[in-house]
Amino acid sequence: AAMVPRLFEVVGRQPWQQADSQQKKHIQPPKLPAAAVKLKDWHILDIADQTFGFVEPSRDVLLPAKMRESFSHGFGFSYVYTRSAWQLVKFADVEWSEDGRFMDDLRRKGGTIKMVQTKSVVGNDALAAHSHHRDTTSGGEFIEYHVSSGLASRYESCTSVRLGSKVDVPKSLQGLVPLLRQICSKLNLRRNEVHPLRKQISD
């Protein structure tokens, strides 16, 4: 809900919900243009150990420059869009990255996309924390790095590194931590575990 006012700012309209009940009887809800508002940065959460981080893909030094735009426009939890945008661009019937493709197609077809920072949307320190655990098929905010031993044998290994930097628990999310810990204690989660399907793809 916090993102909706920013969406109305982008399309240059006042929220129809501000009209009183009598006014709504005589006017139709306005048809808004195809537009979306997307978080430029967000919090992340490793459920296995309940640690938080903060990531801004467009400025993350671990992420190759050519990948920063696609990472910034992906992750469907972090955007809202108008009905006209949904009518203009349908979500692709694919297994992965349907959210990023939606944003790319919206921009290609002339829709408006506005990137906003978390601190500009809410009056507190956090709006969303994107979680990661072994039972999700989401790739998360990870980037794969190939590491070479530098020896004559040229041993190489691949490791996944999560973007962003560790931060303290956001004050606005502290009230949810006890519930999070209660859930985690029943799931027997461990760090660095991945969904079997994701492991199969990476192998």
N, C-alpha and C positions, 0 to 999 in steps of 0.2 A: 504493500500500500504506500510505503514511503516514496517509491519511485514514480507513482502515478502523477503527482503534481509536476514533476520534471518532464513527463511525457506531454502534458498539456502545454508546458512552456515551449517545447519544441514545435508543436503544431500551431501555436499561437492562438489557443482557445482557452476560455475559462471553463472549468469543470461544470458539466451539466448538473451534477449533483448539488451544486450550490443553489440552484433554483428551488423555491419553496414548492410545496405540494400543489398549490393552486396554479402556479405557473406551469408546472409539468403537465397539467391537464390540457393546456392549450398549445404547447410546443412539442415538437419532435426532438429527440436526442440528435445532436449535430453529427453529421457524417464526417469523421476525421480522416485526414490524409494518411497514406501509408507511412508509418514512422515507428521508430523503436528507440528506447533509451537503454544504454548498456553500461554496467559498472566497468570502470577502467581498472579498478583495484578491488581486492576483497580479502577477507580472512580465510584461512584454511585450518583444518582440524584433522589431526591424526587420532582416530578413535582408539587405536590400540593403547596409547599412553596418555591420551587426553591433552596433548600439547597443541598449542596454537601457533600459527604463522601468519604472515601478511605478504601478499604477492601483488606485483604490478607488472604484468608480462611485457608491456611496451618499454620498460626500463630495466628489465632483469638482465644482468650481465651474463648469467649462465645460459641464456636463451639466444641462439644465433639470430642475427638481425632479420634474416629472411623468414623466420618463424614467429616473430613477435606479433605481427598483425593477426595471423590466424589464431594464435593463443588468446589474444585480446578479444577477438570477436566470438570465440567459442564459449562453452559453458552456459547452457541455457538457463540455469537458475538465476543468472545475473542480469537478465534483461526483461523488459516489459515492452509490449507492442500493441498497436491499434488493430481493431478488427479489419480495417482496410489493408493493413500489411499482411495479415493472415490470408485474406482473400486474394491478394496479389501474388503471394508466394506460399506454396504449400510445403509442408515439411517433407523432406525426401524419405522414401521408404527404404532406409538403409540401416545397417547394424550400428554404425559408428558415425559420430560427428555430424549428425543431422542438424544440430543447433548452429554450428558454424556455417554450414552450407546455407541454412535459412538466411542468416545475416548477409552472406556474400550475394545470394540471389536478390535479396531485398535491395541492396545497394546497386546491383547491376541493373535492376529494373526501375531505378529512379527514386526509391524510397529514401527517407531521411533517417540517418543513424547518428545519435548524439552520445558520445562517451562522457561519463561523469565520474568524479571521484567519490568514494564513500563519504568522506567528510563533508562534501557539499550537499549530500542527500539527507543525512540525518543529523540530529542535534547531539548525538552521543558518539561513541567511539567505534561502533560496529553495526553493520546491517545484516550481514550473512557470513557464515563460516562453512565453506565447502569441505565436507568430510571425505575421508578415504579409509577403507577397510577391505578385508579380503573378500567380502561377500558382494561387493559392488563391481560391476564390469566397467565402470568409468576409468579412464586412463589417469585421471587426476592431473595435477599440475607437475608432471614429471618429465624430465628430459633424459635421454639415454646418452651416456658417455662411454666411449671405447678407450680403455686404458692399456697402454703398452708397457711391458716390463723394461724395455730398453736394452735387454740382453740380446745376445746373438741368436737365441732361440726365438726371439720375438713373440714371447707369450703375450696374448691379448685377452682382456676380459671386458665385459660390458656391465656397467652399473647404472642404476636409475637414481637420479638426484631430484629431489623435489625443489621447485622454484621457491623464491621468497626467502624470508628470514624469520627466525623464531621470535615470538612476542609473548608478553604476559597474557593471561586470560583477559579479554576485553571486559570492562566493567559492565557493559550492557548485557553480557552473556553469562556473567557469573552465576546468576540464579538458576541456570540450566545445568551447571556442572554436576551437582549431586545426582540428578536424574541420569546424566550421561555416565557417571561412574557406576551407578546401579545397573544400568543396561550392559556396560562393558564387562562387569564382573560375571555376568551370566553367559557371555558369548565366547569366553576363552580366546580372545584375540591376541595376536602377537605382532610386533612390529615387522615391517617389510614383507608380510604375507600378501599375496595377490590372488585374485580370482583365477580358478583353474583355466578358464577360457583365455584370460589375458596371458597367463603363463605359456599356454600352448601357442599363442600368436607370437610371443617374443622368442620362443624357442625355434 
